[in-house]
Amino acid sequence: SAPQAPKTSSADALRHRAALTYQECREYGTAIAVLEELASRNPTIAVYRKDLGVSRYLMGRKEEAKADWKAAIRLDPGLASAYASLAAALESEGRREEAAAVCSSKPEACR
């Protein structure tokens, strides 16, 4: 199922969409700047932290990315995409047991 839209202002929703566009265009630094601002202003919205993690990971900032995904999971334990991203990153590092533990806590995320 698709993630629910975050409960935020319409301006923040547009900025989030812009950040995802920057990410898609491989402008990760710009995407990170926008997502950091959104996450700072809206600290309870997990999807901003999850997307921030994706941009950081794609930019090579893997430890920060994993911290973002863990924060997103704490904020919203139902956000399957954060579990999937974290598990994939751990798996890519050869940390299979840790990846399996993440998947076992949210099996539908790792199918």
C-alpha positions, -999 to 999 in steps of 0.1 A, spaced: 0 0 0 11 35 -7 23 56 23 -2 81 37 5 117 29 20 134 59 -2 158 79 15 190 70 9 224 54 3 226 17 35 246 14 55 218 31 38 192 10 50 211 -21 85 214 -7 85 176 0 74 170 -36 102 193 -48 128 174 -26 117 141 -42 121 157 -76 156 169 -67 164 134 -55 151 119 -88 173 143 -107 203 132 -86 206 166 -70 210 150 -36 226 180 -19 196 202 -27 172 174 -17 190 170 16 188 207 24 150 208 17 144 176 37 165 187 66 145 219 68 112 199 66 123 174 92 134 202 115 101 221 112 80 189 114 99 166 137 71 141 141 66 133 104 85 101 97 84 102 59 106 133 59 133 115 79 129 84 57 133 104 25 162 123 40 179 90 46 174 80 10 190 112 -3 219 108 22 224 72 13 225 80 -24 250 108 -17 273 82 1 264 94 37 254 59 47 258 62 85 236 93 86 211 76 63 208 46 86 203 69 116 175 87 96 158 54 88 160 43 125 145 77 135 117 73 110 109 38 123 108 52 159 84 80 148 62 57 127 66 20 133 42 13 104 64 30 78 74 -1 59 96 17 34 120 28 63 125 -8 73 131 -18 37 157 9 32 175 1 64 175 -36 57 188 -31 22 216 -9 34 226 -34 60 225 -62 35 247 -43 11 273 -40 39 272 -78 44 254 -73 78 229 -101 70 219 -109 106 211 -72 113 192 -69 81 172 -101 89 164 -87 124 150 -55 108 130 -76 84 116 -98 111 103 -68 129 83 -57 98 81 -87 74 59 -70 49 86 -45 43 111 -70 30 91 -90 5 
